[in-house]
Amino acid sequence: MSVYVDTGILLKGYVFEADSPEAIAIVEAAGDPLIFSHFHGIEIPNAIRLKRFRGEIAKAEEAAAIRVFHADIDAGRLARPDYDLAEVFNRAERLSAKYSGDIGSRSLDVLHVAAALECGCTGLASFDERQRKIASLAGLKLIPAKRRKS
């Protein structure tokens, strides 16, 4: 099974959070290289910077996390998929039209699910309930299968 790992899970490998061990286990099980969509490219460093803005990490931790992120790209651990980016957006619009009015999907959730589908993934790893809902409706296997309530 090919798995698309969402930003929230990938982030937990660069900046420690309470559920980082679970996220890291999911990433390790997905294997290398991990799909690295255009959306990950902006979301991951921005999320790290937001953690500093919120006072969750220091500037040095921010810089180190972004350095490790870029090192993973350079090492090929994160790899751009061979997809038509315009078709990702077209598929995202179709998913939005079909589901968002009923389940409240956010744009980036829809875009990540569309990217996963365009990459030929059969699974999506996410802790985000809204993203998990649209992924499931779109036919992707959810990882983890069940999400415990925090």
Order of alpha helices (4+ residues) and beta strands (2+ residues): beta-alpha-alpha-beta-alpha-alpha-beta-alpha-alpha-beta-alpha-beta
